[in-house]
Amino acid sequence: MRVELFDFDLPEENIALRPANPRDSARFLVVRPDADLVLANHRVSELADFLEPGDALVFNDTKVIPAQLEGIRHREGAGGQQVSATLHMRSEPDVWKAFAKPGKRIKIGDRIEFGHSAETCQLGSLMATVEEKGEGGEVTLRFDLSGTALDEAIMSVGHIPLPPYIAAKRAEDAKDRQDYQTIYAREDGAVAAPTAGLHFTPDLFAKLDAAGIERHFVTLHVGAGTFLPMKVDDTVDHKMHQEIGYVSAETAAKLNAVKARGGRIICVGTTSLRLIESAAVDGGTIEPWSGPTGIFITPGYRFKAVDMLMTNFHLPKSTLFMLVSAFCGLETMQDAYAHAIKTGYRFYSYGDSSLLFRKD
């Protein structure tokens, strides 16, 4: 499909720079493609009103790490140069794939000393060697530290990698370390938050429990590739960056039981949906999953297991807007986004939310 089909104009004032407070007070657009009332305005705190006892919410429990690193490149015969690296996928205890700037000047064999920036003095010593160099500024870094020691060093010198559309307008601050994390995050490894989950509070969990709604957790470590713009004219030419995910045998069995008794699976966020659809086979059975997924969902995709999707509002011409268009229909989502923009919904990571019913 032509990428331009997924374009739309978004005013700057619709981009959220801070989350709603409390989190579940965010606006909530309910989209029912096969209903008489297609669009309805609500609040996230009302989520339980649209679910039924025995339904199951699927959350991504990945935890955002401070994966934005600033450093100095060292090379024999050349002076130090400022380097910025955003980690996006771990492949070994001491190896991360990252997007580096300025990517064109980095070479295999370069040594990078992280803990430096243009504004700060050295914060610590975290050394890495460039082992591979790919396209679009992607590099493979092998660190001198490994495992837990490397994790602790990254926590010490790294910064939360705010999405570009927020970082371009303000600097990351201490509040982001709390705001850009779900209340149920527990598995370290994400570069970006599963943002639909940012809306949940203990009070909302209590309402869902009282309504008989199940909660289940999967893990997909969201990578920096989620921020990258599409650089092709046709979706068939786009290659997704892979992300590491896990669906336990216990969780798969419980979700299959939900489907068997007539309950619905509601994914909280596109990350949970992509992982569940990666783990599902034809016929809708969800199997245990462990490993990378690069699933790319566009209109025409036949969903195997997911019945509803809770998600924020996405970038024009993004893979995520393509995904929601596949879920509800392109025309429906074009109308929904036009309504959201006109009525002042807040977009992107810190923005408002929506509940999408799948178009059959």
C-alpha positions in Angstrom: 0.0 0.0 0.0 1.1 3.6 -0.6 2.5 5.1 2.6 0.8 8.5 1.7 -2.6 6.9 2.4 -1.7 7.0 6.1 -0.8 10.7 6.2 -2.7 13.4 8.0 -2.2 16.9 9.3 -1.6 17.2 13.1 -1.4 20.7 14.7 1.4 21.2 17.1 -1.0 22.0 19.9 -2.3 18.5 19.8 1.0 17.0 20.8 1.2 16.2 24.6 4.4 17.2 26.4 3.2 15.9 29.8 0.8 13.2 30.9 -2.6 13.7 32.4 -2.8 13.9 36.2 -4.1 11.5 37.5 -3.1 9.2 34.7 -6.6 7.6 34.3 -8.2 11.0 33.8 -7.0 11.1 30.2 -9.6 11.3 27.5 -10.7 8.0 25.9 -12.1 7.7 22.4 -14.1 4.5 21.9 -14.2 3.4 18.3 -16.8 0.7 17.2 -16.5 0.2 13.4 -19.5 -2.1 13.3 -21.8 -0.1 15.6 -24.4 2.6 15.0 -22.5 5.0 17.2 -18.9 4.6 15.9 -17.2 7.3 18.0 -17.9 8.1 21.7 -15.9 10.4 24.0 -15.1 9.1 27.5 -12.3 8.9 30.1 -9.8 6.1 30.7 -11.2 5.7 34.2 -14.4 4.3 32.5 -12.6 1.4 30.8 -14.4 -1.3 32.9 -17.8 0.0 31.5 -16.9 -1.4 28.0 -15.7 -4.8 29.2 -17.5 -7.9 30.5 -16.7 -10.3 33.3 -14.3 -12.9 32.0 -12.6 -10.6 29.5 -8.8 -10.4 29.8 -6.5 -7.4 29.5 -3.0 -8.1 28.2 -0.3 -5.8 29.5 3.4 -5.4 28.4 5.4 -5.4 31.6 8.7 -4.2 30.0 10.6 -1.6 32.0 12.2 1.4 30.3 15.9 1.8 30.9 17.9 5.0 30.5 19.1 3.9 27.1 20.3 7.3 25.8 24.0 7.5 26.2 26.4 10.4 25.5 30.1 9.8 25.0 33.4 10.5 23.3 34.7 8.5 20.4 38.4 7.6 20.5 40.3 6.5 17.5 44.1 6.1 16.9 45.3 9.2 15.1 42.1 11.2 15.6 40.8 13.5 18.3 37.8 12.7 20.5 34.4 13.3 18.9 31.0 13.7 20.7 28.8 10.6 20.1 25.2 9.9 21.0 23.9 6.4 21.1 20.4 5.1 21.7 20.4 1.4 22.7 17.6 -0.5 21.2 18.1 -4.3 21.4 20.4 -6.5 23.6 21.9 -9.5 21.9 24.4 -10.7 24.5 25.1 -9.9 28.1 27.7 -7.3 27.0 26.4 -6.4 23.5 23.7 -4.0 22.5 22.5 -2.8 19.0 22.2 1.0 19.0 21.4 3.9 16.8 24.4 6.3 16.8 24.9 9.9 15.8 26.8 11.0 13.9 26.5 7.6 12.3 28.5 8.2 9.2 31.7 9.1 11.0 31.7 6.1 13.3 33.9 3.1 12.1 34.3 -0.5 13.2 36.9 -0.7 15.9 36.2 2.8 17.4 36.3 3.0 21.2 33.5 5.0 22.8 33.7 6.3 26.4 30.2 6.9 27.6 29.4 9.3 30.5 30.4 12.5 28.6 28.2 15.1 27.1 28.6 18.7 25.8 27.0 20.0 29.0 28.4 17.7 31.7 31.7 16.4 33.0 32.5 12.7 33.0 30.0 10.9 35.1 31.6 7.5 35.0 33.6 5.1 32.9 31.6 3.0 30.5 33.7 1.8 27.5 32.4 0.1 24.4 33.9 -1.0 21.1 32.1 -0.7 17.7 31.9 -4.2 16.3 29.5 -3.8 13.4 28.0 -1.0 11.4 24.7 -1.2 9.6 22.4 1.1 7.8 20.7 4.3 9.1 23.3 4.8 11.9 22.8 1.4 13.5 25.9 0.0 15.2 26.7 -3.0 17.4 28.4 -2.1 20.6 30.4 -4.6 22.8 30.8 -3.1 26.3 33.7 -3.8 28.6 31.2 -4.6 31.3 28.7 -7.4 31.2 25.4 -8.5 32.7 24.4 -6.8 36.0 27.5 -4.6 36.0 26.6 -3.2 32.6 23.0 -2.7 33.7 24.2 -0.7 36.7 26.5 1.4 34.6 23.8 2.2 32.1 21.5 3.3 34.9 24.2 5.6 36.2 25.2 7.4 33.0 22.1 7.0 30.8 19.1 9.2 30.1 15.5 8.3 29.4 15.2 8.5 25.6 12.1 10.6 25.2 10.4 10.4 21.8 11.8 12.9 19.3 8.5 14.8 19.2 8.8 15.5 22.9 12.6 15.8 23.1 12.5 18.5 20.3 10.4 20.7 22.6 11.9 20.2 26.0 14.7 18.4 27.8 14.2 15.2 29.8 13.9 15.8 33.5 13.7 13.8 36.8 9.9 13.6 36.5 10.1 11.7 33.2 11.8 8.7 35.0 8.4 8.2 36.8 6.0 9.5 34.1 7.6 7.4 31.3 7.1 4.1 33.2 4.0 2.0 33.8 3.0 1.2 37.3 3.5 -2.5 36.6 6.8 -2.3 34.8 9.2 -5.1 36.0 11.3 -6.5 33.2 14.3 -4.2 32.3 15.0 -3.8 28.6 12.7 -1.3 26.8 14.0 1.9 25.1 10.5 3.3 24.8 7.5 2.9 27.0 4.4 0.8 26.1 2.5 4.1 26.3 -1.1 2.8 26.4 -0.2 1.3 29.8 0.9 4.7 31.2 -2.8 5.5 31.8 -3.3 2.8 34.5 -3.5 3.6 38.2 -4.1 1.4 41.3 -7.7 2.8 41.4 -8.3 1.7 37.8 -6.9 -1.7 38.6 -9.3 -1.9 41.5 -12.3 -1.1 39.3 -11.3 -3.7 36.8 -10.9 -6.3 39.5 -14.4 -5.5 40.8 -15.8 -5.9 37.3 -14.3 -9.4 36.9 -11.7 -8.5 34.3 -8.6 -10.6 34.2 -5.1 -9.2 33.9 -2.2 -11.0 32.2 1.3 -9.9 31.4 3.7 -10.5 28.5 7.0 -8.8 27.7 8.1 -7.0 24.6 11.2 -4.9 24.9 10.2 -1.9 22.8 13.1 -0.7 20.7 14.1 2.7 19.3 13.0 1.6 15.9 9.4 2.5 17.0 10.4 6.2 16.6 12.0 5.8 13.1 10.1 7.4 10.2 9.2 5.3 7.2 11.6 6.1 4.4 9.8 4.2 1.6 6.9 5.0 -0.6 5.2 1.6 -0.4 4.7 -0.5 2.7 5.9 -3.6 0.9 9.4 -2.1 0.9 9.5 -1.3 4.7 11.6 -3.6 7.0 10.6 -3.6 10.7 13.3 -3.5 13.4 13.0 -6.7 15.5 12.2 -6.6 19.2 12.6 -9.3 21.8 9.5 -10.7 23.4 8.2 -13.4 25.7 4.9 -15.1 26.3 5.1 -17.7 29.0 3.4 -21.1 28.7 1.2 -20.2 31.7 0.0 -17.0 30.2 -0.7 -18.6 26.8 -2.8 -21.3 28.5 -4.8 -18.7 30.5 -5.5 -16.6 27.4 -6.6 -19.7 25.4 -8.9 -20.5 28.3 -10.4 -17.0 28.1 -11.1 -17.5 24.4 -12.5 -21.0 24.9 -15.2 -19.8 27.3 -16.2 -16.9 25.1 -14.2 -14.1 26.7 -12.4 -11.4 24.8 -8.7 -10.6 24.7 -8.0 -6.8 25.0 -4.4 -5.8 24.3 -3.2 -2.7 26.2 -1.0 -1.2 23.5 0.3 -2.1 20.1 3.3 -3.8 21.6 1.1 -6.3 23.4 -0.9 -6.9 20.3 2.1 -7.4 18.0 3.5 -10.0 20.5 0.2 -11.9 20.9 -0.3 -12.0 17.1 3.3 -13.2 16.7 2.6 -16.0 19.2 -0.8 -16.9 17.8 -1.3 -19.6 15.1 -4.1 -19.9 12.5 -7.2 -20.7 14.3 -6.5 -18.3 17.2 -4.5 -20.5 19.6 -1.8 -18.6 21.4 1.5 -20.5 21.9 4.4 -19.8 24.2 6.8 -17.4 22.6 10.4 -16.4 23.2 12.6 -14.5 20.8 12.6 -11.6 18.3 9.6 -10.4 16.3 9.4 -8.0 13.4 5.7 -8.4 12.6 4.4 -5.6 10.4 0.6 -5.3 10.4 -1.1 -3.3 7.6 -4.6 -3.3 6.2 -5.5 -6.8 4.9 -3.9 -8.6 7.8 -6.2 -11.2 9.4 -6.1 -10.9 13.2 -5.8 -14.3 14.9 -6.4 -13.7 18.6 -6.9 -10.1 19.6 -10.5 -8.8 19.9 -10.0 -5.2 21.2 -7.1 -2.8 21.5 -6.4 0.1 23.8 -3.9 2.5 22.3 -2.8 6.1 22.2 -2.9 8.3 19.0 0.0 7.7 16.6 2.2 9.6 14.1 1.2 10.2 10.5 2.5 7.6 8.1 3.7 5.5 11.0 3.7 1.7 11.2 1.4 2.1 14.3 -1.2 4.1 12.5 -1.1 1.4 9.8 -1.7 -1.2 12.5 -4.8 0.5 13.9 -6.1 1.0 10.4 -5.8 -2.7 9.9 -7.7 -3.3 13.1 -10.6 -0.9 12.5 -10.4 -0.1 8.8 -8.5 2.8 7.3 -11.6 5.0 6.7 -12.8 4.5 10.3 -9.4 5.5 11.7 -9.1 8.5 9.4 -12.5 9.7 10.7 -11.5 8.9 14.3 -8.3 10.8 14.1 -10.0 13.8 12.4 -12.5 13.8 15.2 -9.8 13.6 17.8 -7.8 16.5 16.3 -10.9 18.6 16.0 -12.1 18.0 19.5 -8.6 18.6 21.1 -7.4 15.1 22.0 -3.8 15.0 23.0 -1.5 12.8 20.8 1.5 10.5 21.2 3.3 9.0 24.2 1.9 11.3 26.9 -1.4 11.9 25.2 -4.9 10.6 25.4 -6.1 7.0 24.7 -8.6 5.1 22.6 -10.4 1.8 22.8 -10.7 0.1 19.4 -13.2 -2.7 18.6 -11.9 -5.0 15.8 -13.7 -4.6 12.5 -14.9 -8.1 11.4 
